[in-house]
Amino acid sequence: MSDVTTYVDLAALVTHLRSLDKKYVLLFAYNGTGKTRLSMDFREAGKTFDADGNVTARDTLYFNAFTEDLFFWDNDLDSDTQRRLLINKYSAFIAGVRALDMDNKIRPLIHRYSNFNFLIDYEYKDKDGNEFWAVNFIREEVVNGTPKNIEFVKVSRGEENLFIWCFFLAVAQLAVDRHQNYDWVKYIYVDDPVSSLDDNNTIAIAHHFGSMLKAGNGDVKSIISTHHSLFFNVVCNELGKNAPRFFLSKSEAGYLVKDTSDSPFFYHVAMIQDLQKAINSNEIYTYHFYFLRTILEKAANFHGYNGFSDCLIVDDEDDDKKLFTRMVNNLNHGGYSMFEPREMGEENKKYFKQIFKNYLLNYKFNEDLLDKPKVTETA
């Protein structure tokens, strides 16, 4: 029996995901497959309506591109001095948090990733009288030798995304802890939370989010979808075998879902693409050895070998094989090097490139995949 299941539309896939008796579900899919639409359809399926079409209940706390749209800039075009990030306070996602000391829940999360500070004005009105919550970002700078807090800073896109993610994470923690304001949450659905983030922060938030979900004692279920192989693999590493993993693609027949929990992963193609891009730019970091070991282990599993070293192709028999095995083992640090992103030295880069080149020569992949991502359907 094939482990690829076809769903004629997103509604059918939503029904399947809601039927799974799993605390965590991980979905990997390339951009354009329909991940964001899937998250929204999943949310809609959890709503209850009255006779007038008003929502009377819901069950999904979600993070996706629409969540980010709840936050938008007032750049103070008139005076160009008091730039604020405004928050749509009428969203169900926001409702119920004002009285919960959110500033002090978000602040320690922000300080995990960056050094800016902020204040939230819950009574802000724009020049037209519209009411919002307004975030004033603050950064400490040294002016004439004296530290000074600079207010109304326009933070970078990456820092803005970090703030929004930390806001969501603080709310998600309330849901996981079954706080009375969020006891309606049965599902947490997260779709691609790492846009505009560097690798260091991507690793950090994936690790933190996975740890938070594991620590939760409640019955909230989580679904995580992404096209970002680094984020996906760190979350996989955190949740382990407790989280079934699926590869989502699209065809004329509908949406194809490949269960990759116990088989060589389809998303190893995405890892190979990332490694090739790193080699092309010569920006190769220590955590790339984690990726390299992962694809070697998948190849060993698929071909029936005992370990990844059996898939190391060498030019000089035993000596090179022992060296390459030792390098992959030592530089991988059992996976912990992922949490210390730093660029490799030139000597290690040379060996890394040789191991990867030999792998591609022995295990042929469609070379077009190394130029741009695309879904290839197989029998």
C-alpha positions in Angstrom: 0.0 0.0 0.0 1.3 3.4 -0.9 2.1 5.8 1.9 1.1 8.8 -0.3 -2.5 9.9 0.2 -4.4 12.2 -2.2 -7.0 14.7 -0.9 -9.2 16.3 -3.5 -9.1 19.7 -1.8 -8.0 21.5 1.3 -11.3 20.8 3.1 -10.6 17.1 2.8 -7.1 17.6 4.1 -8.4 19.7 7.0 -10.8 16.9 8.0 -7.9 14.4 8.0 -5.7 16.6 10.1 -8.4 17.1 12.6 -9.0 13.4 12.8 -5.4 12.6 13.8 -5.0 11.6 17.4 -1.6 13.2 17.6 -0.3 16.0 19.9 2.0 17.3 17.2 1.9 17.2 13.4 4.7 18.5 11.2 4.2 19.5 7.5 6.9 20.3 5.0 5.9 21.9 1.8 7.4 24.3 -0.8 6.0 27.8 -1.2 2.9 27.9 -3.4 1.6 24.6 -2.3 -1.2 26.1 -0.2 0.2 26.0 3.4 -1.3 29.4 4.4 -4.7 28.6 2.8 -4.6 25.2 4.7 -4.0 27.0 8.0 -6.9 29.4 7.4 -9.3 26.6 6.3 -8.2 24.6 9.4 -9.1 27.7 11.5 -12.5 28.1 9.8 -13.4 24.5 10.4 -13.0 25.1 14.1 -15.6 27.9 14.3 -19.2 27.7 15.4 -21.7 30.2 14.0 -25.2 31.3 15.1 -28.2 31.8 12.8 -27.0 35.3 11.9 -23.6 34.1 10.8 -21.8 35.5 13.9 -18.9 33.4 15.4 -20.0 32.0 18.8 -17.0 29.7 19.4 -13.6 28.9 17.9 -10.9 26.3 18.7 -7.7 27.4 16.8 -5.0 29.8 17.8 -2.9 30.4 14.6 0.2 32.1 13.4 0.6 32.8 9.7 0.9 35.7 7.3 -2.6 37.0 8.4 -1.4 37.2 12.0 1.5 39.4 10.9 -1.0 41.6 9.1 -2.6 42.5 12.5 0.6 44.5 13.1 1.4 47.5 10.8 3.4 50.7 10.9 2.4 54.3 11.5 5.6 55.9 10.2 4.6 59.4 11.3 5.0 60.8 7.8 4.2 64.4 9.0 7.0 64.8 11.5 9.0 61.6 10.9 9.8 61.3 14.6 7.3 59.1 16.4 7.1 55.8 14.5 4.9 53.2 16.0 3.9 49.6 15.3 0.1 49.5 15.5 -1.8 46.5 16.6 -5.4 45.7 15.6 -6.8 45.3 19.1 -10.2 43.9 17.9 -8.8 40.6 16.7 -9.8 37.4 18.6 -6.1 36.6 18.8 -5.5 39.9 20.8 -8.7 39.7 22.9 -8.1 39.0 26.5 -4.5 39.9 26.8 -4.5 43.5 28.0 -5.1 42.6 31.6 -2.4 39.9 31.6 0.7 42.1 31.8 1.7 41.2 28.3 4.6 43.6 28.2 6.4 41.6 30.9 5.5 38.3 29.2 6.9 39.4 25.9 10.0 41.2 27.1 12.0 38.2 28.3 11.2 36.4 25.1 12.5 39.3 23.0 15.7 39.5 25.0 16.4 35.9 24.0 16.9 37.1 20.5 17.7 40.8 20.4 18.5 43.8 22.6 15.8 46.3 21.8 13.1 47.2 24.3 9.5 48.4 23.9 6.4 49.9 25.6 2.8 49.3 24.5 0.3 52.1 24.6 -3.2 50.5 25.0 -5.0 53.8 24.6 -3.5 55.1 21.4 -5.7 56.9 18.8 -4.5 58.0 15.4 -5.2 61.4 13.9 -8.6 60.2 12.7 -9.6 58.9 16.1 -9.2 55.2 15.3 -8.2 53.2 18.3 -5.2 50.8 18.3 -2.5 49.4 20.6 0.7 51.1 19.7 4.2 49.8 20.2 7.0 52.2 20.9 10.4 50.5 20.2 13.3 51.7 22.3 17.0 51.1 21.7 19.9 52.1 23.9 22.6 54.1 22.1 25.7 55.9 23.3 25.5 59.6 22.6 28.6 61.7 23.4 29.9 58.9 25.6 26.6 58.6 27.6 24.1 55.7 27.2 20.7 57.1 26.1 17.4 55.5 25.4 16.2 56.4 21.8 12.4 56.1 21.5 10.1 55.5 18.5 12.8 53.5 16.7 11.9 51.9 13.3 13.2 48.5 13.9 14.4 46.2 11.1 12.0 43.8 9.3 13.7 40.9 11.1 13.3 42.6 14.5 9.7 43.4 13.8 9.0 39.7 13.0 10.7 38.7 16.2 8.4 41.0 18.2 5.3 39.6 16.5 6.5 36.1 17.0 7.2 36.7 20.7 3.8 38.3 21.1 2.3 35.2 19.6 4.5 32.9 21.7 3.4 34.7 24.9 -0.2 34.1 23.9 0.5 30.5 22.9 2.1 29.9 26.3 -1.2 31.1 28.0 -3.1 28.6 25.8 -0.7 25.7 26.6 -1.0 26.6 30.3 -4.8 26.5 29.9 -5.3 30.1 31.1 -9.0 30.9 31.5 -8.8 33.6 28.7 -7.5 31.0 26.3 -9.1 27.8 27.5 -11.0 27.7 24.2 -7.8 26.8 22.3 -7.8 23.1 21.2 -5.2 23.6 18.4 -2.2 25.8 17.9 -1.5 26.1 14.1 1.8 27.7 13.1 2.7 28.4 9.5 6.2 29.7 8.5 7.1 31.9 11.4 10.7 32.6 10.3 10.5 35.0 7.4 13.2 37.7 7.4 15.1 35.9 10.2 18.8 35.0 10.1 19.8 31.4 10.7 20.8 32.1 14.3 17.3 33.3 15.3 15.6 30.7 13.2 17.4 28.0 15.2 16.7 29.7 18.5 12.9 30.2 17.9 12.5 26.7 16.6 14.3 25.3 19.6 12.3 27.4 22.0 8.9 26.7 20.4 9.6 23.0 20.4 10.6 23.0 24.0 7.5 25.0 25.0 5.2 22.5 23.3 6.9 19.5 24.9 6.7 21.1 28.4 2.9 21.7 28.0 0.8 19.5 30.2 -2.5 20.3 28.6 -4.4 18.7 25.8 -3.7 21.4 23.2 -2.6 19.9 19.8 -0.1 21.6 17.5 0.3 21.6 13.8 3.4 23.2 12.3 3.9 23.8 8.5 6.9 25.3 6.8 9.0 25.4 3.7 12.1 26.3 5.7 14.2 23.2 6.1 16.4 24.6 8.9 13.4 25.5 11.0 11.7 22.2 10.2 14.7 20.1 11.2 15.3 21.9 14.5 11.6 21.4 15.4 11.9 17.7 14.4 14.9 17.4 16.5 13.1 18.9 19.5 9.8 16.9 19.2 11.5 13.7 18.2 9.4 10.6 17.3 6.3 12.1 19.0 5.6 14.2 16.0 4.5 12.5 12.7 6.0 14.2 9.7 4.5 14.7 6.3 5.5 16.1 2.9 2.8 18.1 1.3 2.7 18.7 -2.5 0.1 19.5 -5.1 -0.9 17.7 -8.4 -3.8 17.8 -10.8 -5.5 15.1 -8.7 -5.4 17.3 -5.5 -3.1 17.5 -2.5 -0.6 14.7 -2.0 0.5 13.9 1.6 3.5 11.7 2.0 4.0 10.2 5.5 7.8 10.6 6.0 7.9 9.6 9.7 9.5 6.2 9.1 11.0 6.6 5.6 13.6 8.7 3.8 12.2 12.2 3.9 11.1 14.0 0.8 12.4 17.2 2.4 16.0 15.9 2.2 15.9 17.6 -1.2 15.4 20.9 0.5 18.4 20.2 2.7 20.5 19.4 -0.3 19.4 22.6 -2.0 20.4 24.6 1.2 23.8 22.9 1.3 24.4 23.6 -2.4 23.5 27.3 -1.9 25.9 27.5 1.1 28.7 26.0 -1.0 28.0 28.3 -3.9 28.3 31.3 -1.7 31.1 29.8 0.4 29.0 30.7 3.5 29.2 27.4 5.2 28.4 27.2 8.9 29.1 24.5 11.5 25.5 23.5 11.7 25.6 22.5 8.0 27.4 19.4 9.2 24.1 18.5 11.0 22.3 18.7 7.6 25.1 16.7 5.9 24.9 14.0 8.5 21.1 13.9 8.3 21.1 13.3 4.5 23.8 10.7 4.8 21.8 8.9 7.5 18.7 8.9 5.3 20.7 7.5 2.4 22.1 4.7 4.7 18.6 3.9 6.0 17.2 3.7 2.5 20.0 1.5 1.1 20.1 -0.8 4.2 23.4 0.2 5.7 24.2 0.2 9.4 25.3 3.8 9.6 26.1 7.0 7.7 29.8 6.2 7.3 28.8 3.4 4.9 27.6 6.1 2.5 30.8 8.2 2.6 32.3 7.9 -0.8 36.1 8.3 -0.7 39.0 8.5 -3.1 41.6 7.0 -1.0 39.9 4.0 0.7 40.2 3.7 4.5 42.2 6.7 5.5 39.8 9.2 3.9 36.8 7.3 5.2 38.1 7.4 8.8 38.9 11.1 8.4 35.5 12.0 6.9 33.6 10.0 9.5 35.5 11.7 12.3 34.9 15.1 10.9 31.1 14.6 10.4 30.9 13.2 14.0 33.0 15.8 15.7 31.7 18.9 13.9 28.1 17.7 14.3 28.6 17.6 18.1 25.7 15.3 18.4 23.5 18.1 16.9 24.4 20.8 19.4 26.5 22.7 16.9 23.1 23.8 15.5 22.7 26.1 18.5 26.1 27.8 18.0 26.0 29.1 14.3 29.5 30.1 13.2 31.3 30.0 9.9 33.6 27.1 9.3 37.3 27.5 8.8 38.7 27.2 5.2 40.2 23.7 5.9 36.9 22.4 7.2 35.0 23.9 4.3 37.3 22.1 1.9 36.5 18.7 3.4 32.8 19.5 3.7 32.7 20.4 0.0 34.5 17.1 -0.9 32.1 15.0 1.2 29.1 16.6 -0.3 30.4 16.4 -3.9 31.1 12.7 -3.5 27.6 12.2 -2.1 26.0 13.8 -5.1 28.2 11.9 -7.5 27.2 8.6 -6.0 23.5 9.4 -5.3 22.2 11.1 -8.4 19.6 13.8 -8.0 17.9 15.9 -10.7 20.4 18.7 -11.2 17.6 21.2 -11.8 16.7 20.8 -8.2 19.9 22.4 -7.2 19.0 25.6 -9.0 15.4 26.2 -7.8 12.9 24.2 -5.7 10.2 22.3 -7.4 8.0 19.3 -6.6 8.8 16.2 -8.5 6.1 13.5 -8.4 7.3 9.9 -8.3 5.5 6.6 -8.6 
